[in-house]
């Protein structure tokens, strides 16, 4: 009973010093030191393994954050701001390409590897003016730079028609023709965007007194 009581009061992890027959106290102390050294060594090993596993998991997460899709936008602050670019007289328009990654992150793409393309034949037809070839030398109607800027040039054109009817005194516009533009990055191509021209005025009417082209 006394022994059981003693064991119940002994703190966890306590070491009982026992002098064995034919062994000196110094020998016993050397064994205790060895046990403590082994325990510390095991703890250090476990800590190193834990750090290695953490680093490996972080590395694995980084390698899975790959580009999933790209899209055009009229805004460098909002990837969902729209893909219709209206070019007006004297006002270059910048296109932006956004990348969406597997982590959910979205960011504007730029630099080497990002290319833009505009079709030489517009989709639809122009209500007024003549849609030229932006890929001709020199380009016509609109010029696309390597970094995605659209600059209006001659000949002017209008991609809109006023469909308002009297007694309306304000125009209501429908599109009638546009260029198709895309961007390519990392082996992926964006869904097509539309380039609308508003560099030539429409005839003045009672519904469009100012003869403006497009909204």
C-alpha positions as CSV (number, residue, x, y, z in Angstrom):
1,X,0.0,0.0,0.0
2,X,2.8,2.3,0.8
3,X,4.4,1.7,-2.6
4,X,1.1,2.4,-4.4
5,X,0.7,5.6,-2.5
6,X,4.2,6.7,-3.4
7,X,3.6,6.0,-7.1
8,X,0.4,8.0,-7.0
9,X,2.3,11.0,-5.6
10,X,5.2,10.8,-8.0
11,X,5.1,13.6,-10.7
12,X,4.7,12.4,-14.3
13,X,8.0,12.1,-16.0
14,X,10.0,12.0,-12.7
15,X,13.1,9.8,-12.7
16,X,13.9,7.6,-9.7
17,X,17.6,7.3,-9.1
18,X,18.5,3.7,-8.3
19,X,22.0,2.6,-7.5
20,X,22.4,-0.9,-8.9
21,X,24.7,-3.6,-7.5
22,X,28.3,-3.3,-8.7
23,X,27.5,0.1,-10.3
24,X,28.6,3.5,-9.0
25,X,26.5,6.6,-8.8
26,X,28.5,8.1,-11.6
27,X,27.5,5.2,-13.9
28,X,23.9,5.7,-13.1
29,X,24.1,9.4,-13.8
30,X,25.7,8.7,-17.2
31,X,22.7,6.5,-18.1
32,X,20.2,9.2,-17.0
33,X,22.1,11.7,-19.1
34,X,21.9,9.4,-22.1
35,X,18.1,8.9,-21.6
36,X,17.6,12.7,-21.5
37,X,19.8,13.2,-24.5
38,X,17.8,10.6,-26.4
39,X,14.5,12.3,-25.5
40,X,15.8,15.7,-26.6
41,X,17.1,14.2,-29.9
42,X,13.7,12.6,-30.6
43,X,11.9,15.9,-29.9
44,X,14.3,17.7,-32.3
45,X,13.7,15.1,-35.0
46,X,9.9,15.3,-34.7
47,X,10.1,19.1,-34.9
48,X,12.2,18.9,-38.1
49,X,9.8,16.4,-39.6
50,X,6.9,18.7,-38.8
51,X,8.6,21.7,-40.5
52,X,9.4,19.6,-43.5
53,X,5.8,18.5,-43.9
54,X,4.6,22.1,-43.5
55,X,7.0,23.4,-46.2
56,X,6.0,20.6,-48.5
57,X,2.3,21.3,-48.1
58,X,2.9,25.0,-48.8
59,X,4.9,24.2,-51.9
60,X,2.2,21.9,-53.1
61,X,-0.4,24.6,-52.7
62,X,1.7,27.0,-54.7
63,X,2.2,24.6,-57.6
64,X,-1.6,24.1,-57.9
65,X,-2.3,27.8,-58.3
66,X,-2.4,27.7,-62.1
67,X,-4.1,29.9,-64.7
68,X,-7.6,28.7,-65.4
69,X,-9.1,31.2,-67.8
70,X,-8.6,34.7,-69.3
71,X,-11.1,37.3,-70.3
72,X,-11.2,40.9,-71.7
73,X,-12.5,43.9,-69.8
74,X,-13.0,47.6,-70.3
75,X,-11.7,48.1,-66.7
76,X,-8.4,47.4,-64.9
77,X,-10.4,47.4,-61.6
78,X,-13.2,45.0,-62.5
79,X,-12.9,41.9,-64.6
80,X,-16.6,41.8,-65.2
81,X,-17.1,45.4,-66.4
82,X,-17.8,44.4,-70.0
83,X,-16.1,43.5,-73.2
84,X,-17.6,46.2,-75.5
85,X,-15.0,48.9,-76.4
86,X,-16.4,52.1,-78.0
87,X,-13.9,54.2,-79.8
88,X,-14.7,57.9,-80.1
89,X,-12.9,60.7,-82.0
90,X,-9.5,61.5,-80.5
91,X,-9.9,59.1,-77.5
92,X,-7.8,56.0,-77.5
93,X,-9.3,53.1,-75.6
94,X,-7.3,50.6,-73.5
95,X,-8.3,47.0,-73.3
96,X,-7.4,44.9,-70.3
97,X,-6.9,41.2,-70.0
98,X,-7.8,39.5,-66.7
99,X,-6.5,36.1,-65.6
100,X,-8.5,33.8,-63.2
101,X,-6.4,31.3,-61.1
102,X,-7.3,28.1,-59.4
103,X,-6.9,29.8,-56.0
104,X,-9.7,32.2,-57.0
105,X,-7.4,35.1,-57.4
106,X,-8.0,37.4,-60.4
107,X,-5.5,39.9,-61.7
108,X,-4.7,42.0,-64.8
109,X,-2.2,40.4,-67.2
110,X,0.5,42.3,-69.1
111,X,3.9,42.0,-70.5
112,X,5.7,39.4,-72.5
113,X,3.4,36.6,-73.6
114,X,0.2,38.7,-73.9
115,X,-0.9,39.3,-77.4
116,X,-4.0,41.0,-79.0
117,X,-5.6,40.3,-82.3
118,X,-8.4,42.1,-84.2
119,X,-10.2,40.7,-87.2
120,X,-9.7,42.5,-90.4
121,X,-13.3,42.0,-91.4
122,X,-15.9,43.5,-89.0
123,X,-18.9,41.5,-87.9
124,X,-22.2,43.0,-89.1
125,X,-22.1,46.2,-91.2
126,X,-21.7,49.9,-90.7
127,X,-24.7,52.2,-90.8
128,X,-22.5,55.1,-92.0
129,X,-18.9,55.4,-93.1
130,X,-16.7,52.6,-94.2
131,X,-15.1,50.0,-92.0
132,X,-11.5,49.7,-93.0
133,X,-8.9,47.1,-92.3
134,X,-7.1,47.7,-89.0
135,X,-4.5,45.2,-90.0
136,X,-3.6,47.0,-93.3
137,X,-0.5,49.1,-93.8
138,X,-1.3,51.8,-92.9
139,X,-4.3,50.6,-90.8
140,X,-7.8,52.0,-91.5
141,X,-10.6,53.1,-89.1
142,X,-8.9,51.8,-85.9
143,X,-5.4,50.8,-85.0
144,X,-4.6,48.2,-82.4
145,X,-1.3,48.5,-80.6
146,X,0.7,45.5,-79.2
147,X,-0.3,46.4,-75.7
148,X,-4.1,46.4,-76.4
149,X,-4.8,50.1,-77.1
150,X,-7.3,51.1,-79.7
151,X,-6.7,54.4,-81.5
152,X,-9.3,55.9,-84.0
153,X,-7.9,56.8,-87.4
154,X,-9.4,57.6,-90.8
155,X,-11.7,56.7,-92.4
156,X,-14.3,57.4,-89.7
157,X,-17.3,55.1,-89.1
158,X,-20.3,54.6,-86.9
159,X,-21.3,51.3,-85.5
160,X,-24.7,52.5,-84.3
161,X,-28.1,53.4,-85.8
162,X,-30.8,55.5,-84.1
163,X,-34.0,53.5,-83.9
164,X,-36.0,56.1,-81.9
165,X,-39.2,57.3,-83.6
166,X,-41.1,60.6,-83.2
167,X,-42.3,62.1,-81.0
168,X,-39.2,61.0,-79.2
169,X,-36.6,63.7,-79.0
170,X,-33.7,61.6,-77.8
171,X,-31.9,58.9,-79.8
172,X,-32.1,55.1,-79.0
173,X,-29.1,53.3,-80.4
174,X,-28.7,49.8,-81.7
175,X,-25.3,48.4,-82.9
176,X,-24.9,47.5,-86.6
177,X,-21.3,46.5,-86.9
178,X,-18.2,45.9,-84.9
179,X,-14.7,44.5,-85.0
180,X,-14.0,41.3,-83.1
181,X,-10.9,41.3,-80.8
182,X,-9.3,38.6,-78.7
183,X,-6.3,38.3,-76.4
184,X,-4.0,35.3,-75.9
185,X,-1.9,34.5,-72.9
186,X,-0.3,31.3,-71.6
187,X,-1.8,29.2,-74.4
188,X,-5.3,30.4,-73.7
189,X,-7.5,32.8,-75.7
190,X,-10.2,35.1,-74.3
191,X,-13.8,34.9,-75.5
192,X,-14.2,37.6,-78.2
193,X,-14.8,41.2,-77.4
194,X,-16.4,43.9,-79.6
195,X,-14.9,47.1,-80.8
196,X,-17.6,49.7,-81.7
197,X,-16.7,52.8,-83.8
198,X,-18.2,56.1,-83.0
199,X,-15.9,58.4,-85.0
200,X,-18.4,59.6,-87.6
201,X,-21.6,61.5,-86.8
202,X,-25.1,60.3,-87.8
203,X,-27.4,62.5,-89.8
204,X,-29.3,65.0,-87.6
205,X,-32.9,64.1,-87.1
206,X,-35.8,65.0,-84.9
207,X,-34.9,62.1,-82.6
208,X,-31.2,62.8,-82.8
209,X,-30.8,66.6,-83.2
210,X,-27.1,66.6,-82.4
211,X,-26.4,63.7,-84.9
212,X,-24.4,61.8,-82.3
213,X,-23.1,58.4,-83.0
214,X,-23.7,55.9,-80.2
215,X,-24.3,56.3,-76.5
